[in-house]
Amino acid sequence: MPAPTADRRILFVHAHPDDEVINSGIVMAKYAAEGAHVTLVTCTLGEEGEILVPGLVHLAADQDDALGPQRINELAAAMGALGVTDNRFLGGPGRYRDSGMIGTPSNEQETCFWRADVDEASAHLVEVLREVRPQVLVTYDEIGGYGHPDHIQAHRVSMRAAELAADPGFRPDLGEAWSVAKIYWYALPFSFLQAGIDAMRAAGDTEFFNGVEKVEDLGMGVPDELITTQVEDEAYIDAKMAAMRAHETQITVDGPFFALSNNLGQKIWAVECFRLVGGTLFEGATPAGALESDLFAHL
C-alpha cells in the first residue's frame, strides 16, 4: 500500500481499546479535522477488561470470553466520533491478548502481549511505520503511565520499532527504511491529578482517594516540569466525550467526570500533555517554561 499523501502524519500506539481516547482523544480529533493522516495501532483487544454494562457481563473472560469482538466494535465507533479512519490492531485483531495485571492468571498466558517477543511484535509495527511514514510517533513512557504490563510492553515495542524502522538492513521486505522525526510519551502532570482529586472531594466522592496524602502516592503521573508539550482545544471536547461513550463496557461518562472500570474517576480535560523524548522542541521551548502546543512543531 502506498504511503498516505497528507503532509502531516502521526501514529499513536495504545495498549487496549479506550486508552486512545483517554490519553489522546483531543489531539487525535484535532489533527484528523485539520487534514493530518492519523493512524492508531492498538496492541490488544482488551479481553480482560471489567464490564460496566450489566447486560454484557456474560462477555467477561471468566464467562463467555467474548469481550474482544465487542471492544472492536466500540473502538470503531470511537474512531468515528474522533474522525479517525486508519485504526489497526498490532499484527491483526487478536494477535496479542490482553495481559491483565502482574500476578493474575491472564498474565501467565503464552499469547498475552506481555509475554510477546519484543522484536517479533516490533516487526508488526515496523511494517506500519514504513507504510504510513509518520513524522510523529506517540506512545507510553517506560512505566506505561501507571504500571500496566500491556502499557509497558507497548512502550518497549514502540521504541524498538522506531529504531528498527530506521535501519535499512532490517527486514527490507517490510518496506523502505523510515526515521520518525519526533517521539512523544503520553504524560499526566501531577497538577492535573491533584486538581482531579480536589474536584472529586469537593463533589463528595472520597472513596478512591481516601487515605491518599500526596499525589505522588497514586503511582501515576509525572512532575509538571517534565511536560514539554500541551495541546488544548475545547472545540474537540464533545468528540472526545462521544468517543468515551462509545466504549460503553469500559467507561461511564458523568458530567465533567468519567469513571473507569477500576472506579478511578478523572476530570475530562480539553487539554492533553506529552513529553518529547526524540526530536527537537520548537525554538524557545523549555520544560520549565514555554510549552509546545503542537506535536508537529519544528517539522
N, C-alpha and C positions, 0 to 999 in steps of 0.2 A: 504494500500500500504506500503511495507517495506521501511525503511529509505534508502536514497541513500548511496552507499558504498564508495564514494570518501572520502579521508582522510580530505580534506578541503571543508567546506560547508558554503556558505554565502547567506544571504537573504536580498534583497533590497525591501523597501516599498516605493512606489511612488503614487502620487495622480491621475495623468492623464497620458495617453499615450503621450510621448515625454519628460516628466520630467526625465525619466530614463537616456536617452542619454545625456541630457544637464548637469545633475548633476553627472553622474557616468558612462558614456559610456566607458571611458578608462579602469576603474577598472573592469567593467563587462566583456569587451572583453579580457582583460589581464588574469583574473582568469579563464575564460572559456577556453582560449587557453592553459593554464597551467594544465588543468585537474581538477580544482575545480568544485564542483557542485554549479552552480549559479542559484538562484531562484529569480524571480521578481514577486512581488504582486502589482498589480495596483488597486487602490481603486475605480475608476470610469472610464467611457468610454470617458470622456471629451466632453460630448454632447453640452456644452455651448461654446466651443471654437470658436473663429472667424476664418474665412476661407480665406486663401490666394490665392486659385486657383479659378479664375473667373468662370470656368465651373462647379464648385461644390458648389457654394454659395447657391443653392437651398436646400442643405442638412442642412442648418443652423436651429437652434432651433426655430426661428421665421418664418420658411417656412415649409419644409417637416419634420423637426425634425428627420433627419435620419443620423446625423453625427456619431453617436455611432458605427454602423457597419463598416463605412469607417475607423474609427480610430482603430478598432480591427484589420483590415487588415494591416493598416500602422504599428501598433505595431508588428505584426507577421513578417513583412518584416524587421523592425528594429532589432528585435531579431535575425533574420537570419544573418544580417550584423555583429552583435556582437558575433555570435556563441553561443547564449544562447538558450537552448532547454526547459527550465522549466519556463514558464511565465503563470501567473494566474490572475484572477480578484477576488477581495475580495468578498467572498460569491457567486461567479459566475458572468458572464458578465451581467451587467445591474442591479445588486442587489442594488447598490447605484448610484444615479445620480449626475453628476457634479453640484456643488452648485453655481457656478458663484461667484460673489463678494458680500460682505455685502451690503445690501440695494437694491439689484436687485430682480425682481420677482422670478428668479430661486432659489434664496437663501431662499425663503419662502415655497418652495415645500416640502411636508412631506417626499418625497422619496429621497431628496438630502442628500448627505453624511454628510454635516454639521449638519443636524438635527438627524442623527442616534444616537441611544443609544450607548454609548461608549463600555459598557460591551458586548452588543449584537454583535457589529461589531468586537470587540476584539476576541470573541469566534471563529469567522471565521479564524482569523489569528493564534489563538492558535492551531487550527487544522493543519495548515500548519507548524507551528513551531515544533509541536510534530511529524509530519510525516518526515519532512526534517532534523530536528535536527541540525540546523546550529550552528557553533561556533560563527559566527559573524552576527549581525543584524545592518542594516544601514537604517536610516530614517531622517526625518527633525528635526530641532530644535523647540523650543516652539513657535516661531512666524512663523514657516513654511517657513523660508528663507526670505520671503518678505510680509507675511501677508495674503496670500490667504487662505480662510476658509478651503478648502479641504486639503491644506498642513498642517495647524494647526491640523485638525482632524486626519490626517494620523499620525502625531506625537503622539497625545493622544492615538490613537488606538494601535500604535506600542509599546509604553512604557507600556501601560496597558496589552497588550498581552504577553509581555516578563515576566511581573510579574505573570500573571495567568498561563502561560505555565509551570512555575516552581513549581506551587502549586499542589501537588498530589491530593488534595481534590477538585480541580476544574474540573468538567466535565471529569471524568475518561473515559467516552465514546469517548472522543476526542484523546485518546492515553495516553501513559505514560508521566509523567512529564518530562520536559526538561528545563534546565537552559542555557541560552545564555552566553557565556564566555565574549564577548565584544560587546558593543553597541556604534555605531558611529552616529553622526549627520553630514549631508552634511554641508559644510561651504564654503563661498566665501570671501576670505580675502579682506579687504579694498584696499590693494595694487594692487590686480588684477583688481578690479573695476576702480581704478584710472588709471591704465595702459590702460584699455579699453577705458575710456573717452578720454585720451590723444591721443590714436591711431585714434579714430573716428574724433576728432577735427583736427588732422593732415591731415586726409583724406578729410576734408572739410564738415563733417557731424556734425552739431551742433544742429539739430532740437530738439532731445530728451533731450540733456543735457544742452540746453540753459538756463541760469539762475542758474544752479547748482554750488554753490560756493565750497561746501565741499562734499566729497564722503559720509560722514555720513548722508547727507540730502536726499540721494536716498531712504532710507527706506529699504535697503537690505544690506547684507554683515555683516561681523564681524571684530573686531580688529584682526590684524595679530597675536597678542600674544595668542589668544585663539586657534589657529590652533595647533593640536598635530600631525597630520598625513598628509603627502603629497606624492601622488603617481604620478610619471611622467614616461611616456613611449611613445615615439614618434612612436614606432612600431605599435601602435593601433590607431593613429590619422585618418588614412584612413577609418578604420572600424567605428570610431565614426562619421565621416562626412557622410559616406554612410548610417548609421542609421539615421542621421539627415535628409538626403534627403528622406528617406522612409516616414517620417512624412510630406508628401507634403502639406497637408492642413494647417499645423501649422508653418512650418519653411522653410525659403528660405536661402540656403547656397550661399554665395557670397565671394569667395576667403577665406581670413582668418577670415571673419566675418560671423555671421548668424543673420538673422532678424526674430524675433518672430512676432506673430500676433498683439502684442501691440506696434510694431515698436521699441522695445528696441533692440539695436544692442550690441552684446558682442563678444569679441575675442574668437575664438575656441582654447582653450588651450589643450596641451597634458599633462596637469597636473591637478589633482583634489585633493581637500583638504577636510579634515574631522576633527571633534572634538571627541575625545574619551570621553564618559561620563559614561561608565560602563566597568569595567575590568581593566587591568593593561597595562601601556605603557611598551615597551621593555626597558631593563636596560639602563639607561643613558639618556633617552629621557626626555626633559623638554619642556613645551610650548614655552619658550623664547629661547631655544637652539636647540639642535639636534632634528629633527623630525623623526617620524616613516616613513618608506617608504613601509610598508606592513601592510594591515589590519589584517593579521593573525599573526603578530609579537607577540612573547611571548607565543604562544599557543603550 
